[in-house]
Every structure is written in structure tokens, then in C-alpha cells.
Amino acid sequence: MCRNIKPLFNFDPPATEAEITASAVQYVRKVSGFRQPSQVNQVVWATAVAEITAITQQLLDDLVTKAPPRSRAARAQARNARRF
């Protein structure tokens, strides 16, 4: 599993389109084994990223939970407290 793909569900503020796209790119990189596509595969690569981004957005929109949203700021503060 890619270490750069982060959980995107149930956060306050919600995941942005840029975060979802970045996760889709990481997924396509992992599955294809290429960091960047060749010119021949550019269209296929971009199509895969776009489709995975759309499916991920739909998934995040459709998921339901009773848990309160997790705070990104609280996670960052806890991470910084451990580091410094």
C-alpha cells in the first residue's frame, strides 16, 4: 500500500479535490509501476486518474458514519507535539 495515500473520509474540513486527485495519482503510480507515464500512455494515465478521482469522490459522498468528524488541526498539533 502506498504510504502517501491518506484516509480522506470523515474529516473537518472535508477532503479537497486536490487531495482526492493526489491519492488517485498515487494509486495509479503504484498499480502501473511508473512514476510518470510515457507519451504513448499519457492519455490512458490521465483517464485512469480522472476515473479514480470521480469514483473516490462518489465514495466519500456516499459513505455514512455516526462518528464525529476528525479534526485535521488536532492531528497536526498532536504530530507537532511529538516531533518537537
MARLO-726029 format. One record per residue: residue in one letter; x, y, z of N, C-alpha, C, O, CB in turn. Coordinates in steps of 0.02 Angstrom, whole numbers, always signed. Glycine has a CB too. Example, Ala and Ser with C-alpha at 12.3 -4.5 7.8 and 13.67 -1.06 7.14 Angstrom:
2
+---------+--------+--------+--------+--------+--------+--------+--------+--------+--------+--------+--------+--------+--------+--------+--------+
| residuo |     nx |     ny |     nz |    cax |    cay |    caz |     cx |     cy |     cz |     ox |     oy |     oz |    cbx |    cby |    cbz |
+---------+--------+--------+--------+--------+--------+--------+--------+--------+--------+--------+--------+--------+--------+--------+--------+
|       a |   +660 |   -284 |   +390 |   +615 |   -225 |   +390 |   +660 |   -165 |   +390 |   +712 |   -166 |   +423 |   +565 |   -224 |   +452 |
|       s |   +642 |   -112 |   +354 |   +684 |    -53 |   +357 |   +645 |     +2 |   +394 |   +670 |    +57 |   +402 |   +704 |    -30 |   +286 |
+---------+--------+--------+--------+--------+--------+--------+--------+--------+--------+--------+--------+--------+--------+--------+--------+
REM end
This chain:
84
+---------+--------+--------+--------+--------+--------+--------+--------+--------+--------+--------+--------+--------+--------+--------+--------+
| residuo |     nx |     ny |     nz |    cax |    cay |    caz |     cx |     cy |     cz |     ox |     oy |     oz |    cbx |    cby |    cbz |
+---------+--------+--------+--------+--------+--------+--------+--------+--------+--------+--------+--------+--------+--------+--------+--------+
|       m |    +42 |    -59 |     +0 |     +0 |     +0 |     +0 |    +44 |    +62 |     +0 |    +96 |    +63 |    +33 |    -48 |     +0 |    +61 |
|       c |    +24 |   +112 |    -37 |    +62 |   +174 |    -38 |    +57 |   +210 |    +29 |     +3 |   +215 |    +58 |    +36 |   +220 |    -95 |
|       r |   +112 |   +232 |    +52 |   +112 |   +268 |   +115 |    +83 |   +339 |   +107 |    +61 |   +369 |   +156 |   +182 |   +272 |   +144 |
|       n |    +84 |   +365 |    +46 |    +62 |   +433 |    +35 |    -14 |   +438 |    +27 |    -41 |   +493 |    +28 |    +95 |   +461 |    -27 |
|       i |    -48 |   +382 |    +20 |   -121 |   +384 |    +15 |   -147 |   +387 |    +86 |   -137 |   +341 |   +126 |   -149 |   +322 |    -24 |
|       k |   -181 |   +441 |   +102 |   -205 |   +453 |   +170 |   -281 |   +444 |   +173 |   -315 |   +453 |   +123 |   -185 |   +524 |   +193 |
|       p |   -306 |   +427 |   +231 |   -379 |   +424 |   +239 |   -410 |   +492 |   +224 |   -384 |   +544 |   +245 |   -399 |   +400 |   +311 |
|       l |   -464 |   +492 |   +187 |   -496 |   +555 |   +166 |   -566 |   +563 |   +194 |   -596 |   +616 |   +186 |   -498 |   +559 |    +91 |
|       f |   -593 |   +511 |   +225 |   -662 |   +513 |   +248 |   -668 |   +537 |   +319 |   -626 |   +522 |   +362 |   -693 |   +444 |   +241 |
|       n |   -721 |   +575 |   +332 |   -741 |   +597 |   +399 |   -691 |   +645 |   +431 |   -672 |   +636 |   +489 |   -750 |   +537 |   +444 |
|       f |   -671 |   +694 |   +393 |   -627 |   +746 |   +419 |   -662 |   +813 |   +416 |   -705 |   +825 |   +374 |   -560 |   +748 |   +381 |
|       d |   -642 |   +857 |   +460 |   -667 |   +926 |   +460 |   -607 |   +972 |   +455 |   -567 |   +974 |   +502 |   -709 |   +941 |   +525 |
|       p |   -597 |  +1008 |   +402 |   -638 |  +1014 |   +342 |   -632 |   +953 |   +297 |   -583 |   +916 |   +301 |   -619 |  +1076 |   +302 |
|       p |   -682 |   +941 |   +254 |   -682 |   +882 |   +211 |   -622 |   +883 |   +162 |   -591 |   +935 |   +151 |   -748 |   +877 |   +172 |
|       a |   -608 |   +825 |   +135 |   -553 |   +819 |    +87 |   -567 |   +863 |    +26 |   -623 |   +868 |     +2 |   -544 |   +745 |    +65 |
|       t |   -514 |   +894 |     +2 |   -521 |   +937 |    -57 |   -513 |   +895 |   -120 |   -490 |   +838 |   -118 |   -469 |   +994 |    -55 |
|       e |   -532 |   +925 |   -176 |   -524 |   +890 |   -240 |   -450 |   +876 |   -255 |   -433 |   +825 |   -284 |   -554 |   +932 |   -297 |
|       a |   -406 |   +922 |   -234 |   -334 |   +912 |   -244 |   -309 |   +852 |   -205 |   -267 |   +814 |   -230 |   -296 |   +976 |   -224 |
|       e |   -333 |   +842 |   -144 |   -312 |   +785 |   -103 |   -337 |   +719 |   -134 |   -301 |   +669 |   -134 |   -339 |   +792 |    -32 |
|       i |   -397 |   +720 |   -160 |   -425 |   +660 |   -191 |   -387 |   +643 |   -254 |   -372 |   +585 |   -267 |   -501 |   +669 |   -206 |
|       t |   -372 |   +693 |   -294 |   -333 |   +683 |   -355 |   -263 |   +658 |   -339 |   -238 |   +613 |   -374 |   -329 |   +748 |   -397 |
|       a |   -231 |   +686 |   -288 |   -164 |   +663 |   -269 |   -165 |   +589 |   -248 |   -119 |   +552 |   -264 |   -137 |   +706 |   -212 |
|       s |   -217 |   +569 |   -213 |   -223 |   +499 |   -194 |   -234 |   +455 |   -256 |   -207 |   +399 |   -260 |   -281 |   +489 |   -145 |
|       a |   -272 |   +479 |   -304 |   -284 |   +441 |   -366 |   -218 |   +433 |   -405 |   -205 |   +380 |   -432 |   -337 |   +476 |   -409 |
|       v |   -179 |   +486 |   -408 |   -114 |   +483 |   -442 |    -69 |   +432 |   -408 |    -36 |   +392 |   -441 |    -80 |   +552 |   -444 |
|       q |    -67 |   +433 |   -341 |    -26 |   +385 |   -304 |    -49 |   +313 |   -318 |     -7 |   +268 |   -325 |    -29 |   +400 |   -229 |
|       y |   -113 |   +304 |   -321 |   -140 |   +237 |   -335 |   -119 |   +214 |   -405 |    -96 |   +157 |   -413 |   -217 |   +237 |   -329 |
|       v |   -127 |   +257 |   -455 |   -108 |   +239 |   -524 |    -33 |   +226 |   -528 |    -12 |   +180 |   -563 |   -129 |   +294 |   -573 |
|       r |     +7 |   +265 |   -494 |    +79 |   +253 |   -492 |    +95 |   +184 |   -464 |   +136 |   +148 |   -492 |   +115 |   +307 |   -451 |
|       k |    +62 |   +166 |   -410 |    +75 |   +103 |   -377 |    +55 |    +45 |   -422 |    +92 |     -3 |   -430 |    +38 |    +99 |   -309 |
|       v |     -5 |    +48 |   -450 |    -31 |     -6 |   -490 |     +9 |    -14 |   -556 |    +24 |    -70 |   -577 |   -105 |     +5 |   -506 |
|       s |    +26 |    +42 |   -587 |    +61 |    +39 |   -652 |   +135 |    +25 |   -644 |   +167 |     -3 |   -689 |    +51 |   +104 |   -690 |
|       g |   +163 |    +44 |   -588 |   +235 |    +35 |   -578 |   +276 |    +91 |   -608 |   +338 |    +87 |   -609 |   +257 |    -29 |   -608 |
|       f |   +244 |   +143 |   -633 |   +278 |   +200 |   -663 |   +265 |   +263 |   -623 |   +210 |   +276 |   -599 |   +255 |   +210 |   -736 |
|       r |   +318 |   +303 |   -615 |   +310 |   +367 |   -581 |   +274 |   +416 |   -626 |   +230 |   +453 |   -604 |   +378 |   +396 |   -560 |
|       q |   +292 |   +416 |   -690 |   +259 |   +457 |   -740 |   +249 |   +415 |   -803 |   +290 |   +372 |   -818 |   +301 |   +522 |   -757 |
|       p |   +195 |   +427 |   -839 |   +182 |   +387 |   -899 |   +226 |   +411 |   -958 |   +247 |   +469 |   -960 |   +108 |   +391 |   -918 |
|       s |   +238 |   +367 |  -1005 |   +271 |   +386 |  -1067 |   +220 |   +425 |  -1108 |   +161 |   +427 |  -1092 |   +298 |   +324 |  -1106 |
|       q |   +244 |   +456 |  -1161 |   +198 |   +495 |  -1204 |   +144 |   +451 |  -1234 |    +87 |   +473 |  -1243 |   +238 |   +529 |  -1261 |
|       v |   +161 |   +389 |  -1248 |   +113 |   +342 |  -1277 |    +56 |   +328 |  -1227 |     -1 |   +319 |  -1247 |   +147 |   +277 |  -1298 |
|       n |    +72 |   +325 |  -1163 |    +23 |   +307 |  -1112 |     -7 |   +367 |  -1076 |    -45 |   +358 |  -1028 |    +56 |   +262 |  -1061 |
|       q |     +8 |   +427 |  -1097 |    -15 |   +488 |  -1064 |    -92 |   +491 |  -1059 |   -119 |   +507 |  -1007 |    +11 |   +549 |  -1101 |
|       v |   -126 |   +475 |  -1114 |   -199 |   +479 |  -1115 |   -229 |   +427 |  -1069 |   -276 |   +441 |  -1031 |   -226 |   +471 |  -1187 |
|       v |   -204 |   +366 |  -1072 |   -229 |   +312 |  -1030 |   -219 |   +329 |   -956 |   -263 |   +318 |   -915 |   -195 |   +246 |  -1047 |
|       w |   -160 |   +356 |   -940 |   -143 |   +375 |   -871 |   -192 |   +429 |   -846 |   -221 |   +422 |   -792 |    -70 |   +401 |   -868 |
|       a |   -200 |   +482 |   -886 |   -244 |   +537 |   -866 |   -317 |   +513 |   -858 |   -352 |   +535 |   -813 |   -241 |   +594 |   -918 |
|       t |   -338 |   +469 |   -902 |   -406 |   +441 |   -898 |   -414 |   +401 |   -833 |   -465 |   +408 |   -799 |   -422 |   +397 |   -959 |
|       a |   -365 |   +360 |   -817 |   -368 |   +320 |   -756 |   -371 |   +365 |   -694 |   -411 |   +353 |   -649 |   -308 |   +273 |   -751 |
|       v |   -330 |   +416 |   -692 |   -330 |   +462 |   -635 |   -397 |   +497 |   -629 |   -424 |   +503 |   -574 |   -273 |   +515 |   -642 |
|       a |   -425 |   +520 |   -685 |   -489 |   +555 |   -684 |   -545 |   +509 |   -660 |   -588 |   +529 |   -620 |   -506 |   +582 |   -753 |
|       e |   -546 |   +446 |   -684 |   -598 |   +400 |   -664 |   -593 |   +380 |   -590 |   -643 |   +376 |   -555 |   -596 |   +337 |   -708 |
|       i |   -532 |   +369 |   -567 |   -523 |   +351 |   -497 |   -540 |   +410 |   -452 |   -569 |   +401 |   -398 |   -450 |   +329 |   -484 |
|       t |   -524 |   +471 |   -473 |   -542 |   +530 |   -435 |   -618 |   +536 |   -429 |   -644 |   +549 |   -375 |   -513 |   +594 |   -468 |
|       a |   -654 |   +525 |   -484 |   -727 |   +530 |   -483 |   -758 |   +476 |   -439 |   -804 |   +490 |   -401 |   -755 |   +525 |   -555 |
|       i |   -732 |   +416 |   -444 |   -759 |   +360 |   -404 |   -745 |   +372 |   -330 |   -787 |   +359 |   -288 |   -729 |   +293 |   -427 |
|       t |   -686 |   +397 |   -315 |   -669 |   +411 |   -245 |   -713 |   +466 |   -217 |   -736 |   +461 |   -160 |   -595 |   +432 |   -239 |
|       q |   -725 |   +518 |   -256 |   -769 |   +572 |   -234 |   -840 |   +546 |   -220 |   -871 |   +563 |   -170 |   -772 |   +630 |   -286 |
|       q |   -864 |   +503 |   -265 |   -930 |   +473 |   -255 |   -931 |   +430 |   -192 |   -980 |   +432 |   -154 |   -950 |   +430 |   -316 |
|       l |   -879 |   +391 |   -181 |   -875 |   +350 |   -121 |   -877 |   +393 |    -58 |   -915 |   +379 |    -12 |   -810 |   +308 |   -122 |
|       l |   -837 |   +446 |    -56 |   -835 |   +490 |     +2 |   -902 |   +524 |    +14 |   -923 |   +534 |    +71 |   -780 |   +543 |     -6 |
|       d |   -937 |   +541 |    -40 |  -1002 |   +573 |    -34 |  -1055 |   +524 |     -8 |  -1101 |   +544 |    +28 |  -1024 |   +600 |   -102 |
|       d |  -1049 |   +460 |    -26 |  -1100 |   +410 |     -8 |  -1088 |   +377 |    +60 |  -1136 |   +350 |    +89 |  -1103 |   +358 |    -61 |
|       l |  -1027 |   +378 |    +86 |  -1013 |   +346 |   +150 |  -1050 |   +382 |   +207 |  -1058 |   +443 |   +206 |   -938 |   +345 |   +163 |
|       v |  -1072 |   +343 |   +255 |  -1109 |   +369 |   +313 |  -1076 |   +343 |   +376 |  -1054 |   +286 |   +379 |  -1184 |   +349 |   +310 |
|       t |  -1072 |   +386 |   +427 |  -1044 |   +366 |   +491 |  -1079 |   +404 |   +547 |  -1105 |   +459 |   +537 |   -968 |   +378 |   +493 |
|       k |  -1080 |   +373 |   +605 |  -1107 |   +407 |   +664 |  -1052 |   +442 |   +704 |  -1067 |   +482 |   +748 |  -1144 |   +356 |   +708 |
|       a |   -990 |   +427 |   +687 |   -933 |   +457 |   +723 |   -927 |   +531 |   +705 |   -941 |   +551 |   +648 |   -868 |   +420 |   +706 |
|       p |   -907 |   +571 |   +753 |   -897 |   +642 |   +738 |   -836 |   +651 |   +692 |   -790 |   +611 |   +695 |   -888 |   +683 |   +803 |
|       p |   -837 |   +703 |   +651 |   -780 |   +714 |   +606 |   -715 |   +725 |   +645 |   -715 |   +757 |   +698 |   -793 |   +774 |   +561 |
|       r |   -661 |   +697 |   +619 |   -596 |   +707 |   +650 |   -569 |   +775 |   +627 |   -580 |   +796 |   +570 |   -547 |   +649 |   +631 |
|       s |   -533 |   +807 |   +671 |   -506 |   +873 |   +656 |   -436 |   +867 |   +628 |   -392 |   +836 |   +659 |   -506 |   +918 |   +719 |
|       r |   -424 |   +897 |   +571 |   -357 |   +896 |   +541 |   -310 |   +939 |   +583 |   -251 |   +922 |   +590 |   -359 |   +923 |   +468 |
|       a |   -335 |   +992 |   +611 |   -292 |  +1036 |   +652 |   -268 |  +1000 |   +715 |   -210 |  +1007 |   +734 |   -330 |  +1100 |   +672 |
|       a |   -312 |   +961 |   +745 |   -293 |   +924 |   +805 |   -240 |   +872 |   +790 |   -194 |   +862 |   +829 |   -355 |   +890 |   +837 |
|       r |   -247 |   +839 |   +732 |   -196 |   +790 |   +712 |   -129 |   +823 |   +701 |    -77 |   +797 |   +721 |   -218 |   +753 |   +649 |
|       a |   -129 |   +881 |   +668 |    -67 |   +917 |   +655 |    -34 |   +940 |   +720 |    +26 |   +935 |   +727 |    -80 |   +977 |   +609 |
|       q |    -75 |   +964 |   +766 |    -48 |   +986 |   +831 |    -18 |   +927 |   +869 |    +35 |   +934 |   +899 |   -102 |  +1020 |   +872 |
|       a |    -51 |   +871 |   +869 |    -25 |   +811 |   +903 |    +39 |   +787 |   +871 |    +86 |   +768 |   +906 |    -77 |   +754 |   +903 |
|       r |    +42 |   +788 |   +805 |   +102 |   +768 |   +769 |   +160 |   +814 |   +785 |   +216 |   +792 |   +795 |    +89 |   +766 |   +694 |
|       n |   +147 |   +879 |   +787 |   +199 |   +928 |   +803 |   +222 |   +921 |   +875 |   +281 |   +931 |   +890 |   +174 |   +999 |   +790 |
|       a |   +177 |   +906 |   +920 |   +195 |   +897 |   +990 |   +242 |   +838 |   +998 |   +288 |   +840 |  +1039 |   +132 |   +887 |  +1034 |
|       r |   +232 |   +785 |   +960 |   +276 |   +727 |   +964 |   +345 |   +743 |   +933 |   +396 |   +719 |   +958 |   +244 |   +668 |   +928 |
|       r |   +345 |   +783 |   +880 |   +407 |   +798 |   +846 |   +451 |   +847 |   +884 |   +512 |   +841 |   +882 |   +392 |   +826 |   +778 |
|       f |   +421 |   +896 |   +918 |   +461 |   +949 |   +948 |   +460 |   +945 |  +1023 |   +491 |   +986 |  +1057 |   +436 |  +1017 |   +927 |
+---------+--------+--------+--------+--------+--------+--------+--------+--------+--------+--------+--------+--------+--------+--------+--------+
REM end
